[in-house]
Amino acid sequence: MIDPALLDILACPNCKTAVKLEGDRLVCQKPACGLRYPIRNGIPIMLIEEAEKPPEQAKTG
């Protein structure tokens, strides 16, 4: 779905930590951040405004 070379250079725009492909999302690997960025039509949407909070953070606010 996403070119591995692209995954190697992508980073979370919020905290600059590496992201990992998980299903149809790119997930920030920093536990304190953990934002989940959608992939639409094969294009990662690396906008903080489009990201989802991790499930644990979404519950608490």
BAMARDREN-762892 format. One record per atom (N, C-alpha, C): residue number from 0; x, y, z. Coordinates in pm, 1 decimal. Layout:
# residues N
- nr | X | Y | Z
- NUM | X | Y | Z
...
# end
This chain:
# residues 61
- nr | X | Y | Z
- 0 | 83.0 | -119.8 | 0.0
- 0 | 0.0 | 0.0 | 0.0
- 0 | 87.3 | 126.0 | 0.0
- 1 | 182.3 | 134.2 | 93.1
- 1 | 274.4 | 247.8 | 100.6
- 1 | 415.1 | 195.1 | 70.7
- 2 | 487.1 | 265.7 | -13.7
- 2 | 623.7 | 227.8 | -48.5
- 2 | 710.1 | 226.0 | 78.2
- 3 | 781.8 | 117.5 | 102.7
- 3 | 867.1 | 109.2 | 222.4
- 3 | 969.4 | 222.6 | 231.0
- 4 | 1020.3 | 269.8 | 118.1
- 4 | 1116.0 | 380.8 | 119.5
- 4 | 1049.3 | 508.2 | 171.3
- 5 | 922.3 | 527.6 | 138.0
- 5 | 848.3 | 643.3 | 187.9
- 5 | 825.3 | 630.8 | 337.8
- 6 | 791.0 | 511.0 | 382.6
- 6 | 770.0 | 488.4 | 526.6
- 6 | 896.0 | 520.9 | 606.9
- 7 | 1011.3 | 494.0 | 548.6
- 7 | 1137.8 | 520.6 | 618.3
- 7 | 1161.0 | 668.3 | 643.9
- 8 | 1103.5 | 756.4 | 560.9
- 8 | 1129.5 | 899.4 | 578.2
- 8 | 1013.7 | 975.4 | 642.0
- 9 | 895.6 | 912.9 | 649.1
- 9 | 781.4 | 981.9 | 709.3
- 9 | 795.7 | 990.6 | 860.8
- 10 | 751.0 | 1102.3 | 915.5
- 10 | 753.2 | 1122.5 | 1060.5
- 10 | 625.9 | 1195.5 | 1100.5
- 11 | 585.6 | 1176.3 | 1223.5
- 11 | 468.6 | 1244.8 | 1278.3
- 11 | 495.3 | 1396.0 | 1276.4
- 12 | 406.6 | 1474.5 | 1214.5
- 12 | 427.8 | 1619.1 | 1212.5
- 12 | 411.8 | 1684.0 | 1349.9
- 13 | 349.2 | 1615.2 | 1442.2
- 13 | 329.0 | 1669.3 | 1575.8
- 13 | 455.5 | 1660.1 | 1661.4
- 14 | 520.9 | 1541.4 | 1661.1
- 14 | 635.1 | 1520.8 | 1750.6
- 14 | 762.7 | 1478.2 | 1678.5
- 15 | 754.5 | 1461.2 | 1547.8
- 15 | 870.7 | 1425.2 | 1463.7
- 15 | 923.2 | 1284.0 | 1487.4
- 16 | 840.6 | 1196.0 | 1542.6
- 16 | 877.8 | 1056.6 | 1566.3
- 16 | 836.1 | 972.6 | 1445.9
- 17 | 903.6 | 862.2 | 1423.6
- 17 | 871.7 | 771.9 | 1313.2
- 17 | 726.9 | 722.0 | 1323.6
- 18 | 670.2 | 689.1 | 1207.9
- 18 | 536.2 | 631.4 | 1203.0
- 18 | 545.4 | 489.2 | 1149.7
- 19 | 444.0 | 409.8 | 1182.3
- 19 | 438.9 | 269.9 | 1141.1
- 19 | 303.3 | 244.0 | 1076.1
- 20 | 302.8 | 166.2 | 970.6
- 20 | 178.5 | 130.4 | 903.0
- 20 | 103.0 | 28.2 | 986.6
- 21 | -21.2 | 60.5 | 1019.7
- 21 | -110.1 | -30.5 | 1092.5
- 21 | -245.8 | -25.7 | 1024.6
- 22 | -271.7 | -126.5 | 941.8
- 22 | -397.8 | -129.4 | 868.1
- 22 | -404.7 | -15.9 | 767.7
- 23 | -507.4 | 66.8 | 779.0
- 23 | -523.9 | 179.3 | 686.6
- 23 | -483.0 | 311.3 | 751.0
- 24 | -390.2 | 305.2 | 845.4
- 24 | -343.1 | 424.6 | 917.1
- 24 | -191.8 | 419.7 | 933.8
- 25 | -132.0 | 536.3 | 946.1
- 25 | 6.8 | 548.7 | 989.9
- 25 | 1.2 | 594.8 | 1134.1
- 26 | 66.8 | 522.6 | 1222.6
- 26 | 57.0 | 548.1 | 1366.1
- 26 | 192.0 | 595.5 | 1419.0
- 27 | 189.7 | 708.4 | 1489.1
- 27 | 308.9 | 761.8 | 1552.9
- 27 | 355.8 | 662.5 | 1659.0
- 28 | 487.2 | 637.7 | 1662.2
- 28 | 543.4 | 538.5 | 1753.7
- 28 | 580.6 | 594.7 | 1890.0
- 29 | 561.7 | 723.2 | 1912.7
- 29 | 588.3 | 780.5 | 2044.6
- 29 | 463.5 | 762.1 | 2130.5
- 30 | 471.8 | 684.1 | 2238.7
- 30 | 353.5 | 655.9 | 2319.9
- 30 | 280.4 | 780.6 | 2370.2
- 31 | 352.9 | 884.8 | 2403.6
- 31 | 289.0 | 1006.4 | 2454.8
- 31 | 210.1 | 1079.8 | 2346.6
- 32 | 240.8 | 1054.5 | 2221.0
- 32 | 170.3 | 1119.5 | 2109.8
- 32 | 69.8 | 1020.2 | 2049.6
- 33 | 119.4 | 922.2 | 1975.4
- 33 | 36.6 | 814.0 | 1923.0
- 33 | -68.4 | 853.9 | 1821.0
- 34 | -57.5 | 971.4 | 1759.0
- 34 | -157.8 | 1011.8 | 1661.3
- 34 | -163.4 | 913.4 | 1545.7
- 35 | -285.2 | 896.5 | 1491.1
- 35 | -310.9 | 800.6 | 1384.0
- 35 | -355.2 | 877.8 | 1259.8
- 36 | -272.8 | 870.6 | 1154.2
- 36 | -297.1 | 946.1 | 1031.8
- 36 | -361.3 | 856.7 | 926.8
- 37 | -468.9 | 902.6 | 862.8
- 37 | -537.3 | 820.3 | 762.4
- 37 | -458.0 | 811.3 | 632.3
- 38 | -486.9 | 705.8 | 556.8
- 38 | -434.2 | 690.8 | 421.7
- 38 | -555.5 | 687.9 | 329.8
- 39 | -559.7 | 779.3 | 235.7
- 39 | -673.1 | 787.6 | 142.7
- 39 | -623.5 | 771.3 | 0.3
- 40 | -679.1 | 674.9 | -70.3
- 40 | -639.1 | 647.4 | -208.8
- 40 | -488.3 | 627.1 | -220.4
- 41 | -427.7 | 561.2 | -120.1
- 41 | -285.9 | 532.4 | -121.2
- 41 | -196.8 | 648.6 | -81.4
- 42 | -257.5 | 760.8 | -38.8
- 42 | -180.7 | 879.5 | -1.8
- 42 | -193.2 | 903.8 | 148.2
- 43 | -80.7 | 906.3 | 220.6
- 43 | -88.0 | 936.3 | 363.5
- 43 | -124.9 | 1082.7 | 385.9
- 44 | -223.0 | 1106.5 | 470.7
- 44 | -267.8 | 1241.5 | 502.9
- 44 | -200.2 | 1280.4 | 634.4
- 45 | -86.0 | 1345.5 | 623.6
- 45 | -3.1 | 1376.0 | 740.1
- 45 | -33.1 | 1515.9 | 793.5
- 46 | -158.5 | 1541.5 | 820.1
- 46 | -202.8 | 1668.3 | 877.8
- 46 | -251.7 | 1642.2 | 1018.9
- 47 | -203.0 | 1719.2 | 1114.0
- 47 | -242.6 | 1700.9 | 1253.2
- 47 | -394.4 | 1712.1 | 1267.3
- 48 | -455.4 | 1802.6 | 1191.2
- 48 | -600.4 | 1823.1 | 1198.8
- 48 | -679.1 | 1700.3 | 1152.0
- 49 | -617.8 | 1616.1 | 1068.2
- 49 | -684.1 | 1496.1 | 1015.6
- 49 | -656.6 | 1372.6 | 1101.3
- 50 | -562.3 | 1382.0 | 1192.7
- 50 | -521.4 | 1266.3 | 1273.3
- 50 | -624.4 | 1235.0 | 1381.6
- 51 | -628.0 | 1108.3 | 1418.0
- 51 | -710.8 | 1063.3 | 1531.1
- 51 | -620.1 | 1041.6 | 1651.1
- 52 | -672.5 | 1069.2 | 1768.8
- 52 | -598.7 | 1038.4 | 1891.1
- 52 | -600.4 | 888.3 | 1912.0
- 53 | -499.5 | 835.2 | 1981.6
- 53 | -503.2 | 691.9 | 2011.9
- 53 | -624.5 | 660.2 | 2099.2
- 54 | -673.6 | 537.3 | 2094.2
- 54 | -793.9 | 502.2 | 2169.8
- 54 | -789.9 | 543.1 | 2316.9
- 55 | -674.9 | 528.4 | 2384.4
- 55 | -665.5 | 561.9 | 2526.5
- 55 | -684.9 | 712.5 | 2548.4
- 56 | -625.1 | 795.0 | 2462.2
- 56 | -634.6 | 940.0 | 2475.5
- 56 | -771.1 | 991.7 | 2432.2
- 57 | -831.5 | 927.0 | 2335.4
- 57 | -962.4 | 971.6 | 2285.9
- 57 | -1067.7 | 964.0 | 2396.1
- 58 | -1055.7 | 864.1 | 2486.1
- 58 | -1151.6 | 847.8 | 2594.5
- 58 | -1137.5 | 956.2 | 2700.6
- 59 | -1011.7 | 997.8 | 2726.0
- 59 | -988.2 | 1093.3 | 2833.6
- 59 | -988.4 | 1238.3 | 2786.0
- 60 | -983.8 | 1258.4 | 2656.8
- 60 | -999.5 | 1392.8 | 2610.9
- 60 | -891.6 | 1448.3 | 2532.5
# end
